[in-house]
Amino acid sequence: MTAIRPSISVRAALCVVTLLAGTGMQQAAPAADAPSAESAPSPDNAYLDGLRGDWEMTGTLLGKPVKYHARGERVLQGGFLRLHLIDLGAAPSYEAELFLGFDAHAGDYIVHWLDRFGAAGARVVATGKRSGKTLVVQFPYAEGAFRNTYEFDPKSQRWSLVIESQAAGGAWSNFATYTLVHSKT
């Protein structure tokens, strides 16, 4: 009986090593073949790259003042610009991750907005177009659409984000307005 245990341990170890080696090879192959949005910058990806870095984000949410820290960086081999938002309260009550990307085949932008409210709000993906320094995307939620307008001001090097919600009758109203200024730190 003691002779069986070492052979089982050796077999188990060999299986683990084989699985790990196979997994490593599978992960390495796509990385080498997958083109990166960063490696071939287009004007559309360059626009998103303007959100890279650390930002002070101030504004109003439903008419009340808010302040966030935002950090933009390329992720997933450059395929998306991730903008991480967290409020600056002593005990932050809001946090979100926005994933912005440009689909060259469809000729439009997509945005995934994931936040602390969970999966229900993450079911809908926004799509939209850019005109010059302004990108407008719309989230077609069943209970009412949301429209996000991102605008870059090259003179001040600031971004603005205006979020509007659509009422059942179709009218749009201001939900939130933000200004992003590069952090000093």
C-alpha positions in Angstrom: 0.0 0.0 0.0 2.9 2.4 0.7 4.3 1.7 -2.8 1.0 3.0 -4.4 1.0 6.4 -2.7 4.3 7.6 -4.2 3.3 6.6 -7.7 0.0 8.4 -7.3 1.8 11.5 -6.1 4.2 11.4 -9.0 1.3 11.0 -11.5 -0.6 13.8 -9.9 2.5 16.1 -10.0 3.0 15.2 -13.7 -0.6 16.0 -14.5 -0.3 19.4 -12.7 2.9 20.2 -14.5 1.4 19.2 -17.9 -1.7 21.3 -17.3 0.3 24.3 -16.3 2.6 24.0 -19.2 -0.4 23.6 -21.6 -2.2 26.5 -20.1 0.9 28.7 -20.4 1.3 27.8 -24.1 -2.4 28.5 -24.8 -2.2 31.9 -23.1 1.0 32.9 -24.9 -0.1 32.1 -28.4 -3.0 34.6 -28.6 -0.9 37.3 -27.0 1.6 37.1 -29.8 -1.0 37.1 -32.6 -3.5 39.6 -31.2 -3.1 43.1 -32.6 -3.1 45.8 -30.0 -5.1 49.0 -30.4 -2.0 50.7 -28.9 0.4 49.3 -31.5 -1.4 50.8 -34.4 -2.8 54.1 -33.2 -5.7 55.4 -35.2 -7.3 58.9 -34.7 -10.1 57.1 -32.8 -7.8 55.3 -30.4 -5.6 58.4 -30.0 -8.8 60.2 -28.9 -9.4 57.6 -26.2 -5.7 57.8 -25.2 -6.4 61.4 -24.2 -8.1 60.0 -21.1 -4.9 58.3 -19.9 -3.5 59.3 -16.6 -4.8 60.6 -13.3 -7.7 63.0 -13.1 -9.6 65.1 -10.6 -13.2 64.7 -11.5 -15.7 67.2 -10.1 -19.3 68.0 -11.0 -22.9 67.4 -10.0 -24.9 64.3 -9.8 -28.7 64.9 -9.7 -27.9 68.5 -8.8 -25.6 67.6 -5.8 -21.8 68.3 -5.9 -19.5 65.2 -6.3 -15.8 64.7 -6.4 -14.0 61.6 -7.8 -10.5 60.4 -8.6 -10.3 59.0 -12.1 -7.5 57.0 -13.7 -7.4 56.1 -17.3 -5.2 53.4 -18.8 -5.0 51.0 -21.7 -6.0 47.4 -20.7 -6.6 44.0 -22.4 -3.5 44.4 -24.7 -4.6 47.9 -25.6 -8.1 46.9 -26.8 -9.8 49.2 -24.3 -9.3 52.4 -22.4 -10.3 51.7 -18.8 -11.4 54.7 -16.7 -11.6 53.8 -13.0 -13.7 56.2 -10.9 -13.9 56.4 -7.2 -15.5 59.1 -5.0 -13.3 60.9 -2.6 -15.4 60.4 0.5 -13.8 59.1 3.6 -15.9 55.9 3.0 -16.3 55.9 -0.8 -20.0 55.3 -1.7 -19.5 55.1 -5.5 -17.0 53.3 -7.7 -17.1 52.4 -11.4 -15.0 51.0 -14.2 -15.7 52.3 -17.7 -14.3 50.4 -20.7 -14.2 52.5 -23.8 -13.2 51.1 -27.2 -13.4 51.8 -30.9 -14.7 49.1 -33.3 -12.9 49.8 -36.5 -15.1 47.3 -38.4 -18.4 48.9 -37.4 -16.9 52.4 -37.3 -18.3 53.2 -33.9 -17.4 53.4 -30.2 -18.6 51.1 -27.5 -18.7 51.7 -23.7 -19.3 49.2 -20.9 -20.1 50.9 -17.6 -19.7 48.6 -14.6 -20.3 50.0 -11.1 -21.0 49.1 -7.5 -24.7 48.6 -8.3 -23.9 45.2 -9.9 -24.8 43.1 -12.9 -28.3 44.5 -13.6 -27.0 47.8 -14.8 -24.2 46.2 -16.8 -26.4 44.3 -19.2 -26.5 47.2 -21.7 -23.6 48.3 -23.8 -23.5 51.9 -25.2 -22.6 52.6 -28.8 -22.0 55.9 -30.5 -20.0 58.1 -32.8 -17.4 60.8 -32.5 -17.4 64.1 -34.3 -14.2 66.0 -33.8 -13.4 66.2 -30.1 -16.9 65.1 -29.0 -18.1 61.5 -28.5 -21.7 60.7 -27.9 -22.8 57.2 -26.8 -26.2 55.9 -25.8 -27.1 53.2 -23.3 -30.5 51.8 -24.4 -31.9 50.7 -21.0 -35.4 49.3 -21.1 -36.6 51.8 -18.5 -35.1 54.8 -20.3 -32.0 55.5 -22.2 -28.9 57.3 -20.9 -26.7 59.4 -23.2 -23.1 60.2 -22.4 -21.3 63.0 -24.1 -17.5 63.1 -23.7 -15.8 66.2 -24.9 -12.1 67.1 -25.0 -11.0 70.8 -24.9 -7.4 70.9 -26.4 -6.9 74.4 -25.2 -7.4 73.7 -21.5 -6.5 70.0 -21.8 -9.7 69.2 -19.9 -12.5 66.7 -20.5 -16.1 67.1 -19.8 -18.7 64.3 -19.4 -22.4 65.1 -19.5 -24.8 62.3 -18.7 -28.5 62.7 -19.6 -31.4 60.4 -18.9 -34.4 60.0 -21.1 -37.9 60.1 -19.7 -40.8 57.8 -20.8 -42.1 60.6 -23.1 -38.7 60.9 -24.8 -37.5 64.2 -23.2 -33.8 64.3 -22.1 -32.7 65.8 -18.8 -29.4 66.3 -17.1 -28.4 63.5 -14.8 -24.7 64.4 -14.1 -22.1 66.8 -15.4 -18.4 66.4 -14.7 -15.1 68.1 -15.5 -11.9 66.1 -15.6 -8.6 68.0 -14.9 -5.2 66.2 -14.7 -4.2 65.5 -11.1 -1.3 67.5 -9.7 0.1 64.4 -8.0 
